[in-house]
Amino acid sequence: MSPYLKKPFTYTVSLIVLLPLTLLCLTFLLPLSAYLSNPLTAAAAARACGGGTAAGVTIRAAPAAEGDDGVGSQRRPELSVLVGVHTMPGKHSRRHLIRMAYALQQTAALRAAARVDVRFALCARPMLPEHRAFVALEARAYGDVLVLDCAENAEQGKTYTYFASLPAMLGSGSGGGGRPYDYVMKVDDDTFLRLDALVETLRAAPREDMYCGAGLPFHDRQFPPFMLGMGYLLSWDLVEWIASSDMVRKEAMGVEDLTTGKWLNMGNKAKNRVNLFPRMYDYKSAKAEDFLENTIGVHQLKPDLRWAHTLEHFNLTRVRPSSKLHSF
């Protein structure tokens, strides 16, 4: 065969290799780059095109009406909670672990009682190129990543940006529809939540002006000054207040859990406070007696082994006996 006839084969191979890479960049990296440069503008643009998701952020809440009574009508869950897991771009494996841990808890009974949406809150700065690509893949595959316009530092305003960005991201407030959630939660990525226990507690909690978590000092059952950063909730009206308050914006920096309590105390807000201690607590050991029967949350699960102990204790790792694919 002549050298001339061999060239098209070389060009074909080049196209086969380069075309998928080009499409990857256009599909994942460029949209996420546009979002990181101006997340709220990108979110608004996506809503203008009919909702859905912009790269890295779920723009709107899941429909409020869920379930079916068998004749085509739908019923609304009793309450709705947005759980924002605060993590960092490089923690891909930890996010996947948490994803599975919460997905397995989304039983029919839980879904009938509440809509609990779990999202991962990340800051755009700094984000290495490889993390940017992987986060974009997660956002496209799972639709559960919130990329915020902030520096990745818990004491540099990340929690403020998380709460303050949600009304615009979800299209509520200032003329945009009703409340998308009854409560918004901030939770650490080393905290495991039992969603059914959390929902059962919230069913009896106030839906307005409410601040809920493991309060410090622990003995202050009625009005703790602040809730520990392992995980706490605000009612939606307080989220909207944070987004609109100049005072809060000026006080955004600082130790995040102390700072959140400071905003509410300075603003004379959160008159309804629910102290979940001792049902939210730090991990002690793998012994059964170190886990409470009525646990809502277990904190300090930074090592994977602690996650394994906790998930095993609460039966999330149980494999069905009928499975022929395991050898446990």
C-alpha positions in Angstrom: 0.0 0.0 0.0 1.3 3.5 -0.9 2.3 6.0 1.8 -0.5 8.2 0.6 -3.1 5.6 1.3 -1.9 5.2 4.9 -2.5 8.9 5.9 -6.3 8.7 6.1 -5.9 6.0 8.7 -3.7 8.3 10.8 -6.2 11.1 10.5 -9.0 8.8 11.5 -7.2 7.6 14.6 -6.5 11.2 15.6 -10.1 12.2 15.2 -11.3 9.2 17.2 -9.0 10.2 20.1 -9.5 14.0 19.9 -13.2 14.2 19.3 -14.3 12.7 22.6 -11.8 14.8 24.5 -13.1 17.9 22.8 -16.7 17.0 23.6 -15.7 16.3 27.3 -14.3 19.8 27.6 -17.4 21.4 25.9 -19.8 19.3 27.9 -18.3 19.4 31.4 -15.5 21.8 31.9 -16.7 24.9 30.0 -20.2 25.0 31.5 -18.7 24.6 35.0 -16.1 27.3 34.3 -18.9 29.7 33.3 -20.8 28.8 36.5 -17.9 29.3 38.8 -17.2 32.8 37.4 -20.8 33.8 38.1 -23.0 31.1 39.7 -26.1 33.1 40.3 -26.2 34.5 36.7 -25.7 31.0 35.4 -28.5 29.7 37.6 -30.8 32.4 36.4 -30.0 31.6 32.8 -30.8 28.0 33.4 -34.1 28.9 34.9 -34.9 31.1 32.0 -34.4 28.1 29.7 -36.9 26.0 31.6 -35.3 25.1 34.9 -33.1 22.0 35.2 -29.6 22.3 36.4 -26.6 24.5 35.6 -23.2 22.9 35.9 -22.5 22.2 39.6 -25.8 23.4 41.1 -29.3 22.1 41.4 -31.3 25.1 40.5 -34.7 24.2 41.8 -36.0 22.0 44.6 -37.7 18.7 43.7 -41.4 19.0 43.2 -43.3 19.6 46.4 -45.9 17.1 45.5 -44.7 13.5 45.7 -46.4 10.1 46.0 -49.5 8.8 44.4 -52.7 7.5 45.8 -53.3 5.1 42.9 -55.8 7.3 41.0 -53.3 9.8 39.5 -53.5 12.4 42.2 -50.4 13.4 44.2 -50.0 14.1 47.9 -47.6 16.6 49.4 -45.1 15.3 52.0 -45.7 16.6 55.5 -42.4 18.6 55.5 -39.3 19.2 53.4 -35.7 19.5 54.4 -32.6 20.5 52.4 -29.5 18.9 53.9 -26.3 20.7 52.7 -23.3 18.6 53.4 -20.3 20.9 53.6 -17.3 19.3 52.0 -14.3 20.1 49.8 -13.8 19.5 46.0 -11.1 16.8 46.4 -13.2 14.6 48.7 -14.8 12.5 45.9 -14.7 9.2 47.7 -16.2 10.6 50.9 -19.1 12.2 48.9 -19.9 8.9 47.3 -19.9 7.1 50.7 -22.3 9.8 52.1 -24.4 9.6 48.9 -25.0 5.9 49.4 -25.5 6.2 53.2 -28.4 8.7 52.6 -29.8 7.1 49.5 -30.3 3.8 51.4 -32.4 5.7 54.0 -34.9 7.0 51.4 -37.5 4.4 52.1 -41.1 4.6 51.0 -42.1 5.5 54.6 -39.6 8.4 54.8 -40.6 9.7 51.4 -44.3 9.7 52.4 -43.5 11.7 55.5 -40.9 14.2 54.1 -38.9 15.3 51.2 -35.2 15.2 52.3 -32.9 16.4 49.6 -29.1 15.9 50.2 -26.7 18.3 48.4 -23.0 18.8 48.7 -21.8 22.3 49.2 -18.4 23.2 47.8 -16.5 26.5 47.3 -15.2 27.4 43.8 -11.9 28.8 45.1 -9.5 27.2 45.0 -10.3 24.2 42.7 -7.6 22.3 41.0 -8.2 21.3 37.3 -8.7 17.6 38.1 -11.1 18.4 40.9 -13.0 20.8 38.6 -13.4 18.0 36.1 -14.5 15.4 38.6 -16.9 17.7 40.4 -18.4 18.5 37.0 -18.9 14.8 36.3 -20.6 14.4 39.7 -22.9 17.3 39.1 -23.9 15.9 35.8 -24.3 12.3 37.0 -26.1 12.9 40.4 -27.4 16.5 40.3 -26.5 17.0 44.0 -23.6 19.4 43.9 -23.8 23.1 44.9 -20.7 25.0 43.8 -20.7 28.3 45.7 -18.9 31.5 44.9 -16.6 31.5 48.0 -13.2 30.5 49.3 -12.9 27.0 50.7 -12.5 27.9 54.3 -15.1 27.4 57.0 -14.1 30.6 58.8 -14.0 32.7 55.6 -17.7 33.0 55.0 -18.6 29.6 53.4 -21.6 29.1 55.7 -22.9 32.6 55.1 -22.5 32.1 51.3 -24.4 28.8 51.5 -27.4 30.2 53.3 -27.4 33.5 51.5 -27.2 32.0 48.0 -30.1 29.6 48.4 -33.1 31.9 47.9 -31.7 33.1 44.5 -30.6 29.6 43.5 -34.0 28.1 44.3 -36.0 30.9 42.8 -37.7 32.1 46.0 -37.8 35.4 47.8 -38.1 38.8 46.2 -41.0 37.8 43.9 -39.9 34.3 43.1 -42.5 31.8 44.4 -43.1 30.3 47.8 -40.7 28.5 50.2 -39.0 25.6 48.5 -38.2 23.9 51.9 -39.4 24.1 55.4 -35.9 23.8 56.8 -32.3 24.1 55.5 -29.6 22.2 57.3 -25.8 22.7 57.3 -24.0 19.5 58.2 -20.3 18.4 58.3 -19.0 15.7 56.0 -17.9 13.7 59.1 -21.4 13.6 60.5 -23.8 10.7 59.8 -27.5 11.6 60.1 -30.4 9.1 60.7 -32.9 10.7 58.4 -36.0 9.1 59.8 -35.1 10.2 63.4 -34.4 13.7 62.1 -37.8 13.9 60.3 -39.7 12.5 63.2 -38.3 15.2 65.5 -39.0 18.0 63.0 -42.6 17.0 62.6 -43.3 18.5 66.0 -41.0 21.5 65.6 -42.0 25.0 64.7 -41.8 25.9 61.0 -41.0 29.6 61.6 -38.1 31.4 63.3 -36.6 28.0 64.2 -33.0 27.1 65.0 -32.2 23.4 65.8 -29.1 21.4 66.5 -26.8 20.3 69.3 -26.8 23.4 71.4 -23.9 24.7 73.5 -23.9 24.8 76.4 -25.5 21.4 76.5 -27.5 22.1 79.7 -29.3 25.1 78.2 -32.4 23.2 76.9 -34.5 26.3 76.2 -32.3 28.9 74.5 -28.7 27.8 73.7 -26.7 30.7 72.3 -25.5 28.6 69.3 -25.7 25.1 67.8 -22.5 23.1 67.2 -21.3 23.0 63.6 -21.6 19.2 63.3 -25.1 19.9 62.0 -27.9 22.4 62.5 -31.1 23.6 60.8 -32.8 26.9 60.1 -36.4 27.4 59.1 -36.7 28.9 55.6 -37.7 32.4 56.8 -34.4 32.6 58.6 -32.5 31.6 55.4 -34.3 34.4 53.6 -33.4 36.9 56.4 -29.7 35.9 56.2 -29.8 36.5 52.4 -31.3 40.0 52.8 -29.5 41.2 56.0 -26.7 43.8 55.7 -25.8 43.1 59.3 -25.2 39.4 58.6 -23.2 40.1 55.4 -20.9 42.4 57.4 -20.5 39.7 60.1 -20.0 36.8 57.7 -16.4 35.8 58.8 -15.5 33.8 61.9 -15.8 30.4 63.4 -18.9 29.3 61.5 -21.1 27.8 64.2 -20.4 30.6 66.7 -21.0 33.1 63.9 -24.3 31.7 62.9 -25.6 31.9 66.5 -24.2 35.5 66.7 -26.2 36.6 63.6 -29.4 35.2 65.1 -28.8 36.7 68.5 -27.9 40.1 67.1 -30.9 40.1 64.9 -33.2 39.0 67.7 -34.1 36.0 65.6 -34.7 32.3 66.2 -37.0 32.6 69.2 -37.8 28.9 68.7 -34.7 26.9 69.5 -34.6 23.1 69.7 -31.6 21.5 71.4 -31.0 18.0 70.0 -28.2 17.1 72.6 -27.6 14.3 73.5 -29.2 12.8 70.4 -26.4 14.4 68.3 -23.0 13.5 69.7 -19.4 12.7 68.9 -18.3 9.1 68.0 -16.8 7.3 71.0 -16.1 3.7 69.9 -17.4 0.8 67.9 -19.1 -0.6 71.1 -22.9 -0.9 70.8 -23.4 0.9 74.1 -21.6 4.0 72.7 -24.4 4.5 70.2 -27.8 5.8 71.5 -31.0 4.1 70.4 -32.6 7.4 69.5 -29.6 8.8 67.7 -30.1 11.6 65.2 -26.5 12.3 64.3 -23.0 10.9 65.0 -20.0 13.3 64.5 -16.2 13.0 64.3 -16.3 10.3 61.6 -13.2 11.5 59.8 -11.6 8.1 59.5 -13.4 5.7 57.1 -13.3 3.0 59.8 -15.5 5.1 62.1 -18.0 5.4 59.2 -17.9 1.6 58.9 -18.6 1.1 62.6 -21.5 3.6 62.5 -23.1 2.3 59.4 -22.8 -1.3 60.6 -24.4 -0.4 64.0 -27.4 1.1 62.3 -27.8 -1.8 59.9 -27.1 0.1 56.6 -24.4 -2.5 55.5 -26.7 -5.5 55.9 -26.7 -7.6 52.7 -29.9 -9.5 51.9 -29.4 -13.3 52.6 -30.8 -14.2 49.2 -27.9 -12.5 47.4 -25.6 -15.0 45.7 -23.0 -12.4 45.0 -21.5 -12.0 48.4 -19.4 -14.1 50.7 -19.8 -12.3 54.0 
